[in-house]
Structure formats: structure tokens, C-alpha cells
Amino acid sequence: MRLIYRIVLICFASVWMAGCMKHETSYTPCSSDDIRVAALLALKGSASSTGQTSQASLEIARQDMLKYLESMNISRKITLEIIDSKTDTAEALKQLKNIYNKGIRLVIGPYSSAELAAVKDFADSHDMLLVSPASVAVSLAIPGDNVFRFTSTDIIQGEAMAKMLEFDHIKAIVPLVRNDVWGNDLIAAISHGFEKAGGIIHDPVFYPVETTDFHSYLTELDANTSFEIGRFSAGEVAVCMLAFAEGTLLLTKAEPFNSLDLVPWYGNSGFAQTASAITDLAAARFASTHGLPCPSYGLDEVAKAKWQPLVAQIKEKIGREPDVYAITAYDAFMVSVSTLIKTGPDPSISFLKMAFLNEADNYFGASGPLYLDVNGDRATGNYDFWSVIQETSGYSWKKTACYNSATGILTKL
């Protein structure tokens, strides 16, 4: 059924756009109106590290698209409005409503699954299209909604982490989990794979998103860790921390707890390459001495010629290595603008989605080929593991392992 749907979609889109085409490599835009895209990014709050890299990436993408259109003798103005969601669900919904009132219907973002869950009903009911470069919650994989996601869901991240834990001979994990849709979905995915391999998951410690004092949660986590050390050796027990940037504070406060200091730690995609983890010396020291491999959606080596110069450009703008979501944000912008050029300023939501899917299916970008599944999510993907490493010049994030989802093989670097 999905194949038939995509064939009908592509054929319909192709027929509609044929009137706007000059020949295979050039087309006349169907409207002279300006192209308007909004980006709902977390420039403040616990996801600000990723929001800042994505902002830099989108600004580069806009310039690259303008250069491309100029080379095709197409004169269009591209307006990109970057709006701060503050990594807050209520703020994200407020800002999406403001975007709608401005007449913008295609939005890149939001970053987190919790924000996406908070705004998707409004987008669905107001014919807005959302393109998230980073949301991965399994529960948001919904066919037919107005959401496309440019990373694969946490099912693969769960597989990758379970494989890493098995590789390291971990027999029990004690999870500390951000209590939102992302954290709940991810610990479920990790637990499924780890239990299947014979591992034991202690009851997780969940902390509210707005938490700033973690003492009581770390105290409970320490007690859980001590219990598991009583059943296994310290090297066979691990803390599994599912956090955003607040993970930096968690790391700085963990060392005085005896059991937490005895065992290895593991992280997640929401914390991988977080800037504060290497600038806060206490957090960096704890992370580097306790492992903390953090899986993150991996860049495709086949597309290295595209993403390598983009990574260099972003690094030059912000002074640090960007995370992978800056790369998927770049691709989200390119596909979005290409879609709007071909649909004109006011297509029906059904045709906007059809045209977007057609563009995505034929796109090979910085993050590689873009295959979307029946839910509108990236269908495939590998995971890289990033760890904080101490070097003579200080602390930095380094890629320390790779997981190939097609083969199920984990490779330590």
C-alpha cells in the first residue's frame, strides 16, 4: 500500500509541476512570491547547544540556496525567520501560533520530541508542515500527520545502546531519565534491546524537565546503583543517563556519591556533543573518567564530500564542532525551499505534503540519501558514539564507536 501511495503521489506531483518545467534541468517558478520559511529552534534552555549549531547551518543553507537559484537564473527572495522555542513546550506552541499568524506554513523544527508533541496538533489542524531535524521519539511516528523527521526513530538508538552495553559486558543498568516523551520512549527502546540480550534494568529514576536541584534524584540513583553492585561487580553495573544539557550539572554533582563514582556511565543522543560538557571542567573530568559514550545519528560516509565542508563552515562560524542535527537541519531547509518553489505560495496541505515527499525522495544531501518511511521519518540510519576525551589542549568530544544498523555490528574506534 505504501508503494502504491508513493507512486500515485509522485505521478500526481509530476503532472502538476510539468506545466512549470522548461526542461529536465531547469524550471520556471510557478509564482513570483517570496519564499518564506520559519525555523523553531531551541536557542536557550537545555537544547541550546544544538539550536545554536542549527542556526548557523540554516544561515549557510539559505546562502547556498540563493547561489543555486542564481546559477539557474531564478530570481527569488528567501526569507528565513529563526525563532527561539527556549526548549520549552509552552513557548514552542506560542511561537508556532505566531508563525501561523504571519502566514508561514512550513516550519523547520522543533528540535525536541517533547516540543514536537506539544505543537503537532496545532500544525495538523491548521495545515502547517513541520520538518524536525532532530526529534526521534518512537511514539511520534504517526502516519498521515503533518510532520516529517530527518532522523530515524529511537528504535535504532535503543539497538545501538543495547549492543554497546552487551559489548562492554554490562549486566545491569540504573537509568536516570528526563521525564518527557523523549526520555520515556528512549528508555523503553533501550530496555527492550538490553533485556532481550539478558540484561537487567533497575526501575528508572525520573526527574521533571524543570529540575535544577538534582540532589534527591542522585541520592536515589546512588542507592539503586549500590543495590545492583551488591548483585554484580561494579564493572558490570552502569548508570544510563538520558538527559539534555542538564546532564552537565548531573555530572558535576555525581562524584561525591560513592556508588555513582564506582561504575561506568552511558549517555544518549540528547547529550552527545553538548558544548557545556567540555567547557565545565568538573563535568568534563567526570565524563572522561567514567566513559559516557553517547550515541548520535551518524553521518553517512557516502556523503562525506557534502558534509565535510559544511561541518568546516559551521565550525568557523561558531568556534566548535557541530552536532549531526546541524547537518540534518541544512537538508531540511534545502528540501523545504525546493518544495515551496515548485508548489507556489498557497498549495493545499495535501499537495504540499505530496510535493515535499517527492523532493525528499529525490534528494541526496549532506546527511546522505533521504528515504522516508510510512510515518514520514527517516527510514534508515547508523549511530556514532561520542565520548569526552582529555587531551593536552583540554577536553573535547571524540567519536569512539560506530553502530551499523544494517549489520547489527558495533565497532570500537
C-alpha positions in Angstrom: 0.0 0.0 0.0 2.8 2.4 0.8 4.5 1.8 -2.6 1.2 2.4 -4.4 0.6 5.6 -2.4 4.1 6.9 -3.2 3.7 6.1 -6.9 0.4 7.9 -7.1 1.8 10.8 -5.1 4.9 11.2 -7.3 2.9 10.9 -10.5 0.4 13.5 -9.4 3.1 15.8 -8.3 5.0 15.4 -11.5 1.9 16.0 -13.7 1.0 19.2 -11.7 4.5 20.5 -11.9 5.0 19.7 -15.6 3.4 23.0 -16.6 6.1 24.9 -14.6 9.0 23.0 -16.2 11.1 24.2 -19.1 13.2 21.0 -19.4 14.7 18.4 -17.2 17.3 20.6 -15.5 15.5 23.9 -15.4 12.0 25.1 -14.5 10.1 28.3 -14.3 8.8 29.0 -10.8 5.0 28.8 -10.5 4.8 32.0 -8.6 6.9 35.2 -8.2 6.1 35.4 -4.5 8.8 35.4 -1.9 9.7 32.0 -0.2 9.1 32.2 3.5 10.3 29.5 5.9 10.4 29.7 9.7 12.8 27.7 12.0 11.7 26.9 15.5 15.0 26.3 17.3 16.0 26.0 20.9 18.4 28.9 21.2 18.0 28.9 25.0 17.4 26.2 27.5 18.6 22.6 27.7 18.9 22.1 24.0 20.6 25.4 23.2 23.8 23.8 22.1 22.1 22.1 19.2 19.9 25.1 18.5 22.9 27.3 18.0 24.6 24.9 15.6 21.4 24.5 13.6 21.0 28.3 13.4 24.5 28.6 11.9 23.7 25.7 9.5 20.4 27.2 8.3 22.1 30.6 7.6 24.6 28.8 5.4 21.8 26.8 3.7 19.9 30.0 2.9 23.0 31.5 1.2 23.7 28.2 -0.6 20.2 28.0 -2.0 20.3 31.7 -3.1 23.5 30.9 -5.0 22.0 27.8 -6.6 18.9 29.8 -7.7 21.1 32.5 -9.2 23.0 29.9 -11.1 19.7 28.7 -12.5 18.7 32.2 -13.5 15.8 32.1 -10.9 15.3 35.4 -9.0 13.6 34.7 -5.7 13.8 36.2 -2.3 14.1 33.7 0.5 13.1 34.8 4.0 14.2 32.7 6.9 12.8 33.6 10.3 14.6 31.9 13.2 12.6 31.8 16.3 13.6 30.7 19.8 11.5 28.0 21.5 13.7 28.1 24.6 13.4 24.3 24.8 10.0 24.8 26.3 6.8 23.2 25.2 4.5 26.1 26.0 6.8 28.6 24.3 7.1 26.3 21.3 3.3 26.3 20.9 3.1 30.0 21.4 5.7 30.7 18.8 4.2 28.3 16.3 0.9 30.2 16.6 2.7 33.4 16.0 4.3 31.9 12.9 0.9 30.8 11.6 -0.4 34.3 12.1 2.4 35.6 9.9 1.2 33.3 7.1 4.2 31.0 7.2 3.1 27.4 6.7 6.3 25.4 6.5 8.4 25.3 9.7 11.8 23.6 10.3 11.7 22.2 13.9 11.1 22.0 16.7 14.2 20.2 18.0 12.9 18.1 20.9 10.3 15.4 20.8 8.5 17.0 23.8 8.2 20.3 21.9 7.0 18.5 18.8 4.4 16.6 20.7 3.1 19.9 22.1 2.7 21.6 18.7 1.8 18.9 16.3 -2.0 19.0 16.9 -2.0 22.7 16.1 0.1 22.1 13.0 -2.2 19.3 11.9 -5.4 21.3 12.4 -4.0 24.5 10.8 -2.5 22.9 7.7 1.1 23.6 8.7 4.0 21.4 7.7 6.7 20.7 10.3 10.1 19.3 9.4 12.1 18.3 12.5 15.8 17.7 12.1 16.2 16.0 15.5 13.0 14.5 17.0 13.3 10.8 17.5 10.6 9.7 19.9 9.0 6.4 18.8 5.5 7.5 19.9 5.6 10.4 17.4 6.0 8.0 14.4 2.4 8.6 13.1 1.3 8.0 9.5 -0.6 10.8 7.8 0.2 13.7 10.1 1.9 16.9 9.0 5.3 16.0 10.5 8.4 14.9 8.7 11.5 13.9 10.6 15.0 13.8 9.2 16.5 11.3 11.7 15.4 7.7 12.4 13.4 7.0 15.5 14.9 5.8 18.8 14.3 2.2 17.9 17.7 2.2 16.2 19.3 4.2 19.1 17.9 1.7 21.5 19.5 -1.1 19.5 22.8 0.7 19.3 22.9 1.3 23.1 21.9 -2.3 23.9 24.7 -3.5 21.6 27.2 -1.2 23.4 26.2 -2.4 26.8 26.4 -6.0 25.7 29.9 -5.4 24.1 31.1 -3.9 27.4 29.8 -6.8 29.5 27.3 -4.7 31.4 24.8 -6.9 33.2 22.6 -4.3 34.9 21.8 -0.6 34.3 20.4 2.0 36.6 18.7 4.7 34.5 18.3 8.4 35.2 15.7 9.7 32.8 14.4 13.1 31.8 10.7 12.7 32.3 9.2 13.7 28.9 8.1 11.9 25.8 11.6 11.6 24.5 13.1 10.2 27.7 10.2 7.7 28.3 10.4 6.5 24.7 14.2 6.1 24.7 14.4 4.2 28.0 11.7 1.8 26.6 13.7 1.3 23.4 17.0 0.7 25.3 15.3 -1.6 27.8 13.8 -3.7 25.0 17.1 -4.4 23.4 19.1 -4.9 26.6 16.6 -7.2 28.2 16.5 -9.3 25.0 20.2 -9.7 25.4 19.8 -10.9 29.1 20.4 -7.6 30.8 18.6 -6.2 33.9 17.1 -2.7 34.1 16.6 -1.3 37.5 13.5 0.8 38.0 14.4 4.2 36.4 14.7 7.4 38.4 12.7 10.0 36.5 13.2 13.7 37.1 10.9 16.6 35.9 12.1 18.6 32.9 12.2 21.8 35.0 14.5 20.3 37.7 17.5 22.4 38.8 18.4 20.7 42.1 19.2 17.1 41.4 20.4 16.0 44.9 17.4 13.9 45.8 17.4 12.2 42.3 21.2 11.4 42.5 20.7 10.1 46.1 18.0 7.7 44.8 20.2 6.8 41.8 23.2 6.1 44.1 21.0 3.7 46.3 19.9 1.9 43.1 23.5 1.6 42.0 24.6 0.3 45.3 21.9 -2.4 45.2 23.0 -3.6 41.8 26.7 -3.6 42.9 25.6 -5.9 45.6 24.4 -8.4 43.0 27.2 -7.8 40.4 30.6 -6.3 40.3 31.0 -2.5 39.9 32.3 -3.0 36.3 29.1 -4.9 35.4 26.7 -2.2 36.6 26.3 1.1 34.7 24.4 4.4 35.0 22.4 5.2 31.9 21.8 8.9 31.8 19.1 10.2 29.4 19.4 13.9 29.6 19.8 17.1 27.6 22.2 19.8 28.6 21.2 19.4 32.3 23.4 16.3 32.1 26.4 18.6 32.6 25.1 19.6 36.0 24.3 16.0 36.8 27.9 15.0 36.1 29.3 17.8 38.3 27.2 16.7 41.2 27.7 12.9 40.9 31.3 12.4 42.0 30.6 12.7 45.8 28.2 9.7 45.6 30.3 6.6 46.3 28.4 4.1 44.1 27.9 6.5 41.3 31.6 7.1 41.2 32.4 3.4 41.1 30.6 2.5 37.9 30.8 3.4 34.2 28.2 5.8 32.8 26.5 5.9 29.4 24.7 8.8 27.7 22.4 9.4 24.8 21.8 11.4 21.6 20.4 14.4 23.5 23.7 14.9 25.3 26.1 13.9 22.6 28.5 16.8 21.7 26.8 19.2 24.2 29.1 22.2 24.4 28.9 22.6 28.2 30.1 19.1 28.8 33.6 20.0 27.7 33.7 23.6 28.9 32.7 22.8 32.5 35.9 21.2 33.9 34.2 19.2 36.6 31.7 17.7 34.2 34.3 17.0 31.6 36.6 15.3 34.1 33.8 13.0 35.4 32.7 12.2 31.8 36.2 11.4 30.6 36.9 9.1 33.6 33.6 7.3 33.5 33.3 6.5 29.8 29.9 8.1 29.0 29.7 7.1 25.3 26.8 8.9 23.8 25.1 7.6 20.7 24.1 10.1 18.0 22.7 9.7 14.5 25.7 9.1 12.3 26.8 11.0 9.2 26.8 8.9 6.0 30.4 8.3 4.7 28.9 8.2 1.2 28.0 11.9 1.6 31.3 13.0 3.1 32.1 15.2 0.2 29.0 17.2 1.1 29.0 17.2 4.9 32.7 17.7 5.4 32.9 21.2 4.0 29.6 22.1 5.7 31.0 21.0 9.1 34.1 23.2 8.5 31.9 26.2 7.6 29.8 25.8 10.7 32.8 25.3 12.9 34.3 28.5 11.5 31.1 30.4 12.4 30.6 29.1 16.0 34.1 28.0 17.0 33.3 24.4 17.7 32.4 21.1 16.0 28.6 21.0 15.2 26.4 18.1 16.1 24.8 15.9 13.4 21.4 17.8 13.7 23.0 20.9 12.2 23.6 18.7 9.1 20.0 17.4 9.0 18.7 21.0 9.6 20.7 22.0 6.5 19.0 19.3 4.4 15.6 20.1 5.9 16.0 23.7 4.6 17.1 22.7 1.2 14.2 20.2 0.7 11.7 22.7 2.2 12.7 25.6 -0.1 12.8 23.3 -3.2 9.2 22.2 -2.3 7.9 25.8 -1.9 9.5 26.8 -5.2 7.6 24.1 -7.0 4.2 24.4 -5.2 3.8 28.1 -5.2 2.7 30.2 -2.2 -0.6 28.7 -1.2 -0.9 25.0 -2.0 -3.4 22.7 -0.2 -1.8 20.8 2.7 -2.2 17.5 0.9 -0.4 18.8 -2.2 2.3 20.5 0.0 3.0 17.1 1.6 3.0 15.3 -1.7 5.5 17.8 -3.2 7.7 17.6 -0.1 7.8 13.8 -0.2 8.6 14.0 -3.9 11.5 16.3 -3.2 12.8 14.2 -0.3 12.7 11.0 -2.4 14.9 12.6 -5.0 17.3 14.4 -2.6 20.9 13.4 -1.8 22.2 15.9 0.7 24.8 16.5 3.4 23.2 13.7 5.5 23.1 11.3 2.6 20.2 9.9 0.7 16.9 10.7 2.3 14.4 7.8 2.4 11.3 8.5 4.5 9.1 5.7 5.8 5.3 5.4 6.0 5.4 7.7 9.1 7.4 10.4 7.3 10.5 9.6 9.3 14.0 8.7 8.1 13.8 5.0 7.4 17.4 4.1 8.0 20.4 5.2 9.9 23.5 4.3 11.8 24.7 5.6 15.1 28.1 7.0 16.1 29.2 7.1 19.8 30.8 10.2 21.1 32.8 10.4 24.3 34.6 13.2 26.2 38.3 12.8 25.9 41.1 14.6 27.7 43.9 15.9 25.5 46.9 18.1 26.1 44.9 21.1 24.9 41.9 20.3 27.1 38.7 18.3 26.7 36.9 17.5 23.5 34.2 15.2 22.1 35.6 12.4 20.0 33.9 9.6 18.0 34.8 6.4 19.8 32.5 3.8 18.2 30.1 3.2 15.3 26.9 1.0 15.1 25.8 -0.3 11.7 22.0 -0.9 11.9 22.0 -2.9 8.7 24.5 -5.5 10.0 23.9 -5.1 13.8 27.7 -4.7 14.2 29.3 -2.3 16.8 32.8 -1.2 16.0 35.0 0.5 18.7 37.4 3.0 17.2 
